Amino acid sequence: MKFKAIVLAPLTPAVLRTTARYNALAVELGGDVEFHHVDSDGALDDIARACQGAIALTTPAYRKLPSGIVNEIAARVPTLKLLQASSAGTDTFDKPGLGALGVAVANHGGGNAVAVAEHAIALMVAVYRKLDQQIAAVRAGHWSAPITTQPMSEFRTLVGKRVGIVGLGHIGSRIAKRLRGWECEVVYTDIETFDAGYEQTCGASRVDLETLLSTSDVVSLSVPLEPSTRNLVSDAQFNLMKPLAVLINTARGPVVDEPALIRALAAGKLFGAGLDVTQQEPIAIDNPLLSMPNVIVTPHLATRALESEQNIRRFVVENIVRLARGETVQSVVKPQ
C-alpha cells in the first residue's frame, strides 16, 4: 500500500521537477509514499478534493499560498497528519490551529544549516573588512583609494572576538563550531536546554541574553520567527550592546525591530550590521539601511546552495516516509 502525500504549490516546471524528485527518492526509500502535485492556485473545493486520502502535505512555495488555505485543507482532509515545511521557518503556518486539527508541523531539519552558518560568518568578515566597498572600488576603477582613506580602526579581524549566538539549534550550533577555527570565544543563549556534551561539541558557553548582548563583539541571530521572538532585538537591546558591536541576522527580518536598528546605527551605537533578512522583502530601495556604509544586506539567499536543496529534499521525503511507517516524525515545531 502506498500512502499519499501532496505537494501543494503553484503549477510551475520547477515544482513538477521537485515532485518527480520526491517520488524518485520515495522509491529509493522503499516505495511507501507517492507524491502528487496539487495546484495551490485552484479553487479550494478542487484542492480539498485532490488532497483526499493524503497523510502529509508539503509546500515548496509556501509563501505563495493564500492565507488560511492549509487550515481549510486540514479541516476537510481527515487523514492529514503532517504539514512538512521545506524551510527552517514555519511562521507562516497556524501551528496551534493545525495542532487542534491533529496536524503536526515540521521544518526541514536543518537541511540548510551549513550554508546559512557559512553565510553568517561571511557577513561577519564582510562587515569587519568592508568587502562590499572593496569590491565596488575595484569594479569602479578606483582600486584601493576609497578604502585606504578610511581610518585603520574601521577594519577588524575576528580573532579574539566574543561572538554571541542567539539560538544554538541547527544553524547556531554550526556557526559556533566553525568559529572555533577563527579563534573566537563563543557564547550563546537559547530557550532550550542543552546538555554539557552538546555545548562542548559546539564550543559555546551559555549566558543569559542580557549578558550576551552587553559583552559580545558580534551578536548573531539564529532563531525562528515566533510571537516570542518578534522584535526580540529593539532599542533596549541595542542600548545594551557594545558601541563597536556587529549585528548579524540570518534568521527572519522581524526578529529585529528595524527602525530601532536604523536608529542605533545612525547614532553610532554599533560598528555595523550584516543582514540576510529584512522586515520587508524585497527591501525598499529607499530604506536607510542600503545607504549606510557599515551595513551589508544580502537578498535572503543564505540558504542558496546545491547541498541545501539536496539535504532538504531528502529530509522532506524521509520524514513523510517515517510517518507512513508509523515511526517518529522529526523536527516537529511546537506551537507557541
PENOR-V16196 format. One record per residue. N is the residue number from 1. RES is the residue in three letters. SS is DSSP state (A for helix, B for strand, O for the rest). PHI is phi in radians with two decimals (none if undefined). PSI is psi in radians with two decimals (* if undefined). Layout:
n & res & ss & phi & psi
N & RES & SS & PHI & PSI
N & RES & SS & PHI & PSI
This chain:
n & res & ss & phi & psi
1 & MET & O & none & 2.27
2 & LYS & O & -1.76 & 2.32
3 & PHE & B & -1.54 & 2.61
4 & LYS & B & -1.72 & 2.32
5 & ALA & B & -2.21 & 2.58
6 & ILE & B & -1.97 & 2.31
7 & VAL & B & -1.74 & 1.80
8 & LEU & B & -1.71 & 1.91
9 & ALA & B & -2.91 & 2.82
10 & PRO & O & -1.02 & 2.63
11 & LEU & O & -1.33 & 1.85
12 & THR & O & -2.40 & 2.74
13 & PRO & A & -0.99 & -0.65
14 & ALA & A & -1.12 & -0.71
15 & VAL & A & -1.20 & -0.67
16 & LEU & A & -1.14 & -0.66
17 & ARG & A & -1.13 & -0.72
18 & THR & A & -1.08 & -0.76
19 & THR & A & -1.07 & -0.73
20 & ALA & A & -1.11 & -0.71
21 & ARG & A & -1.18 & -0.67
22 & TYR & A & -1.02 & -0.78
23 & ASN & A & -1.18 & -0.63
24 & ALA & A & -1.11 & -0.73
25 & LEU & A & -1.17 & -0.68
26 & ALA & A & -1.07 & -0.71
27 & VAL & A & -1.10 & -0.76
28 & GLU & A & -1.03 & -0.59
29 & LEU & O & -1.58 & 0.11
30 & GLY & O & 2.16 & -0.17
31 & GLY & O & 1.36 & 0.36
32 & ASP & O & -1.31 & -0.39
33 & VAL & B & -2.21 & 2.50
34 & GLU & B & -2.19 & 2.28
35 & PHE & B & -1.66 & 2.42
36 & HIS & B & -2.21 & 2.29
37 & HIS & B & -1.44 & 2.38
38 & VAL & B & -2.22 & 2.25
39 & ASP & B & -1.27 & 2.02
40 & SER & O & -1.25 & -0.19
41 & ASP & O & -1.50 & -0.04
42 & GLY & O & -1.35 & 3.10
43 & ALA & O & -1.20 & 2.54
44 & LEU & A & -1.02 & -0.71
45 & ASP & A & -1.06 & -0.72
46 & ASP & A & -1.16 & -0.71
47 & ILE & A & -1.09 & -0.86
48 & ALA & A & -1.06 & -0.69
49 & ARG & A & -1.12 & -0.74
50 & ALA & A & -1.22 & -0.40
51 & CYS & A & -1.55 & -0.11
52 & GLN & O & -0.97 & 2.36
53 & GLY & O & 1.54 & -0.11
54 & ALA & B & -1.34 & 2.51
55 & ILE & B & -1.70 & -0.34
56 & ALA & B & -2.56 & 2.67
57 & LEU & B & -2.33 & 2.32
58 & THR & B & -2.22 & 2.61
59 & THR & B & -2.33 & 1.51
60 & PRO & O & -1.02 & -0.50
61 & ALA & O & -2.07 & 0.87
62 & TYR & A & -1.06 & -0.49
63 & ARG & A & -1.18 & -0.31
64 & LYS & A & -1.56 & -0.07
65 & LEU & O & -1.28 & 2.45
66 & PRO & O & -1.04 & 2.54
67 & SER & O & -1.01 & 2.26
68 & GLY & O & 1.47 & -0.06
69 & ILE & A & -1.14 & -0.62
70 & VAL & A & -1.15 & -0.74
71 & ASN & A & -1.09 & -0.70
72 & GLU & A & -1.10 & -0.74
73 & ILE & A & -1.14 & -0.77
74 & ALA & A & -1.04 & -0.66
75 & ALA & A & -1.19 & -0.51
76 & ARG & A & -1.69 & -0.19
77 & VAL & O & -2.08 & 1.58
78 & PRO & O & -1.14 & -0.32
79 & THR & O & -1.41 & -0.21
80 & LEU & O & -1.22 & 2.24
81 & LYS & O & -2.18 & -0.27
82 & LEU & B & -2.53 & 2.29
83 & LEU & B & -1.83 & 1.87
84 & GLN & B & -1.72 & 1.85
85 & ALA & B & -1.32 & 2.63
86 & SER & O & -1.80 & 0.42
87 & SER & O & -2.34 & 2.92
88 & ALA & O & -1.30 & -0.66
89 & GLY & O & -1.50 & 2.50
90 & THR & O & -2.22 & 0.42
91 & ASP & O & -1.22 & -0.32
92 & THR & O & -1.46 & -0.09
93 & PHE & O & -1.80 & 2.51
94 & ASP & O & -1.47 & 1.46
95 & LYS & A & -1.10 & -0.74
96 & PRO & A & -1.08 & -0.75
97 & GLY & A & -1.12 & -0.74
98 & LEU & A & -1.18 & -0.66
99 & GLY & A & -1.07 & -0.67
100 & ALA & A & -1.13 & -0.42
101 & LEU & O & -1.61 & 0.06
102 & GLY & O & 1.46 & 0.34
103 & VAL & O & -1.95 & 2.10
104 & ALA & B & -1.47 & 2.68
105 & VAL & B & -2.04 & 2.22
106 & ALA & B & -2.13 & 2.52
107 & ASN & O & -1.60 & -2.98
108 & HIS & O & -1.54 & 0.24
109 & GLY & O & 1.21 & 0.45
110 & GLY & O & 1.37 & 0.44
111 & GLY & O & -1.08 & -0.45
112 & ASN & O & -1.81 & 0.16
113 & ALA & A & -1.04 & -0.75
114 & VAL & A & -1.14 & -0.80
115 & ALA & A & -1.07 & -0.76
116 & VAL & A & -1.20 & -0.67
117 & ALA & A & -1.08 & -0.78
118 & GLU & A & -1.06 & -0.70
119 & HIS & A & -1.15 & -0.70
120 & ALA & A & -1.07 & -0.78
121 & ILE & A & -1.18 & -0.65
122 & ALA & A & -1.06 & -0.68
123 & LEU & A & -1.15 & -0.67
124 & MET & A & -1.01 & -0.87
125 & VAL & A & -1.13 & -0.73
126 & ALA & A & -1.10 & -0.70
127 & VAL & A & -1.20 & -0.80
128 & TYR & A & -1.11 & -0.59
129 & ARG & A & -1.88 & 0.05
130 & LYS & O & 0.93 & 0.84
131 & LEU & A & -1.12 & -0.58
132 & ASP & A & -1.08 & -0.73
133 & GLN & A & -1.22 & -0.66
134 & GLN & A & -1.11 & -0.79
135 & ILE & A & -1.12 & -0.76
136 & ALA & A & -1.11 & -0.66
137 & ALA & A & -1.13 & -0.74
138 & VAL & A & -1.14 & -0.77
139 & ARG & A & -1.17 & -0.50
140 & ALA & O & -1.47 & -0.02
141 & GLY & O & 1.44 & 0.23
142 & HIS & O & -1.63 & -0.15
143 & TRP & O & 0.93 & -2.12
144 & SER & O & -1.73 & -0.08
145 & ALA & A & -0.94 & -0.83
146 & PRO & A & -1.20 & -0.30
147 & ILE & A & -1.57 & -0.78
148 & THR & A & -1.27 & -0.20
149 & THR & O & -1.40 & -0.20
150 & GLN & O & -1.47 & 2.61
151 & PRO & O & -1.04 & 2.50
152 & MET & A & -1.05 & -0.45
153 & SER & A & -1.15 & -0.22
154 & GLU & A & -1.47 & 0.02
155 & PHE & O & -2.21 & 2.19
156 & ARG & O & -2.33 & 2.90
157 & THR & O & -2.00 & 2.95
158 & LEU & O & -1.47 & -0.28
159 & VAL & O & -1.02 & 2.26
160 & GLY & O & 1.39 & -0.02
161 & LYS & O & -1.42 & 2.57
162 & ARG & B & -1.58 & 2.12
163 & VAL & B & -1.89 & 2.15
164 & GLY & B & -1.77 & 2.14
165 & ILE & B & -1.86 & 2.11
166 & VAL & B & -1.66 & 1.76
167 & GLY & O & 1.84 & 1.81
168 & LEU & O & -1.85 & 0.72
169 & GLY & O & -1.46 & -2.50
170 & HIS & A & -0.96 & -0.83
171 & ILE & A & -1.43 & -0.87
172 & GLY & A & -1.00 & -0.68
173 & SER & A & -1.14 & -0.62
174 & ARG & A & -1.32 & -0.56
175 & ILE & A & -1.07 & -0.81
176 & ALA & A & -1.03 & -0.84
177 & LYS & A & -1.05 & -0.72
178 & ARG & A & -1.27 & -0.53
179 & LEU & A & -1.26 & -0.27
180 & ARG & A & -1.08 & -0.64
181 & GLY & A & -1.25 & -0.26
182 & TRP & A & -1.63 & 0.10
183 & GLU & O & 1.08 & 0.74
184 & CYS & O & -1.80 & 2.73
185 & GLU & B & -1.64 & 2.24
186 & VAL & B & -2.03 & 2.24
187 & VAL & B & -2.15 & 2.84
188 & TYR & B & -2.60 & 2.86
189 & THR & B & -2.41 & 2.62
190 & ASP & O & -2.84 & 2.63
191 & ILE & O & -1.33 & -0.35
192 & GLU & O & -1.49 & 2.70
193 & THR & O & -1.83 & 2.22
194 & PHE & O & -1.94 & 2.62
195 & ASP & O & -1.38 & 2.96
196 & ALA & A & -1.08 & -0.59
197 & GLY & A & -1.14 & -0.72
198 & TYR & A & -1.12 & -0.80
199 & GLU & A & -1.08 & -0.72
200 & GLN & A & -1.15 & -0.72
201 & THR & A & -1.09 & -0.68
202 & CYS & A & -1.34 & -0.40
203 & GLY & O & 1.26 & 0.60
204 & ALA & B & -2.23 & 2.50
205 & SER & B & -1.89 & 2.45
206 & ARG & B & -1.44 & 2.36
207 & VAL & O & -2.43 & 2.92
208 & ASP & O & -1.37 & 2.88
209 & LEU & A & -1.06 & -0.72
210 & GLU & A & -1.10 & -0.76
211 & THR & A & -1.13 & -0.74
212 & LEU & A & -1.02 & -0.83
213 & LEU & A & -1.16 & -0.67
214 & SER & A & -1.43 & -0.28
215 & THR & A & -2.04 & -0.15
216 & SER & O & -1.54 & 2.50
217 & ASP & O & -1.42 & -0.54
218 & VAL & B & -2.29 & 2.30
219 & VAL & B & -1.99 & 2.09
220 & SER & B & -2.04 & 2.21
221 & LEU & B & -1.70 & 2.20
222 & SER & O & -2.42 & 0.88
223 & VAL & O & -2.02 & 2.66
224 & PRO & O & -1.28 & 2.78
225 & LEU & O & -1.48 & 1.97
226 & GLU & O & -2.40 & 2.94
227 & PRO & O & -0.91 & -0.60
228 & SER & O & -1.33 & -0.29
229 & THR & O & -1.94 & -0.07
230 & ARG & O & -1.15 & 2.25
231 & ASN & O & 0.98 & 0.62
232 & LEU & O & -1.02 & -0.62
233 & VAL & B & -1.97 & 1.94
234 & SER & O & -2.35 & -2.77
235 & ASP & A & -0.95 & -0.82
236 & ALA & A & -1.06 & -0.69
237 & GLN & A & -1.25 & -0.69
238 & PHE & A & -1.13 & -0.57
239 & ASN & A & -1.19 & -0.40
240 & LEU & A & -1.40 & -0.45
241 & MET & O & -1.30 & 2.71
242 & LYS & O & -1.09 & 2.58
243 & PRO & O & -1.16 & -0.29
244 & LEU & O & -1.90 & 0.36
245 & ALA & O & -1.38 & 2.70
246 & VAL & B & -2.03 & 2.34
247 & LEU & B & -1.79 & 2.26
248 & ILE & B & -2.07 & 2.20
249 & ASN & B & -2.20 & 1.86
250 & THR & O & -2.02 & 0.34
251 & ALA & O & -1.62 & -1.70
252 & ARG & O & -2.43 & 2.56
253 & GLY & A & -0.95 & -0.85
254 & PRO & A & -1.19 & -0.08
255 & VAL & A & -1.11 & -0.47
256 & VAL & B & -1.88 & 2.35
257 & ASP & O & -1.29 & 1.73
258 & GLU & A & -1.08 & -0.78
259 & PRO & A & -1.01 & -0.64
260 & ALA & A & -1.16 & -0.68
261 & LEU & A & -1.10 & -0.77
262 & ILE & A & -1.08 & -0.72
263 & ARG & A & -1.10 & -0.76
264 & ALA & A & -1.13 & -0.74
265 & LEU & A & -1.16 & -0.76
266 & ALA & A & -1.12 & -0.54
267 & ALA & O & -1.52 & 0.02
268 & GLY & O & 1.30 & 0.43
269 & LYS & O & -1.45 & -0.19
270 & LEU & O & -2.30 & 2.66
271 & PHE & O & -1.21 & -0.69
272 & GLY & B & 3.04 & -3.05
273 & ALA & B & -2.57 & 2.51
274 & GLY & B & -2.13 & 2.05
275 & LEU & B & -2.19 & 2.15
276 & ASP & O & -1.70 & -0.12
277 & VAL & O & -2.38 & 2.60
278 & THR & O & -2.42 & 2.90
279 & GLN & O & -1.11 & -0.72
280 & GLN & O & -1.91 & 2.26
281 & GLU & O & -2.29 & 2.20
282 & PRO & O & -1.11 & 2.64
283 & ILE & O & -1.16 & 2.48
284 & ALA & O & -1.13 & 2.43
285 & ILE & O & -1.12 & -0.38
286 & ASP & O & -1.70 & 0.20
287 & ASN & O & -1.11 & 2.25
288 & PRO & A & -0.98 & -0.45
289 & LEU & A & -1.03 & -0.58
290 & LEU & A & -1.27 & -0.33
291 & SER & A & -1.79 & 0.05
292 & MET & O & -1.53 & 2.20
293 & PRO & O & -1.22 & -0.28
294 & ASN & O & -1.82 & 0.35
295 & VAL & B & -2.17 & 2.33
296 & ILE & B & -2.08 & 2.21
297 & VAL & B & -2.09 & 2.22
298 & THR & O & -1.98 & 2.76
299 & PRO & O & -1.51 & 0.87
300 & HIS & O & 0.96 & 0.81
301 & LEU & O & -2.16 & 0.41
302 & ALA & O & -1.01 & -0.55
303 & THR & O & -1.34 & -0.27
304 & ARG & O & -1.23 & 1.74
305 & ALA & O & -2.76 & 2.55
306 & LEU & A & -0.98 & -0.69
307 & GLU & A & -1.12 & -0.65
308 & SER & A & -1.07 & -0.83
309 & GLU & A & -1.02 & -0.77
310 & GLN & A & -1.15 & -0.78
311 & ASN & A & -1.08 & -0.78
312 & ILE & A & -1.15 & -0.78
313 & ARG & A & -1.01 & -0.80
314 & ARG & A & -1.15 & -0.72
315 & PHE & A & -1.11 & -0.76
316 & VAL & A & -0.97 & -0.85
317 & VAL & A & -1.19 & -0.79
318 & GLU & A & -1.06 & -0.68
319 & ASN & A & -1.18 & -0.67
320 & ILE & A & -1.24 & -0.59
321 & VAL & A & -1.13 & -0.69
322 & ARG & A & -1.00 & -0.79
323 & LEU & A & -1.04 & -0.79
324 & ALA & A & -1.07 & -0.58
325 & ARG & O & -1.55 & 0.01
326 & GLY & O & 1.37 & 0.30
327 & GLU & O & -1.57 & 2.97
328 & THR & O & -1.26 & 2.19
329 & VAL & O & -1.34 & 2.41
330 & GLN & O & -1.71 & 2.79
331 & SER & O & 1.03 & 0.62
332 & VAL & B & -1.26 & 2.30
333 & VAL & O & -1.68 & 2.16
334 & LYS & O & -1.28 & 2.44
335 & PRO & O & -1.09 & 2.48
336 & GLN & O & -2.15 & *
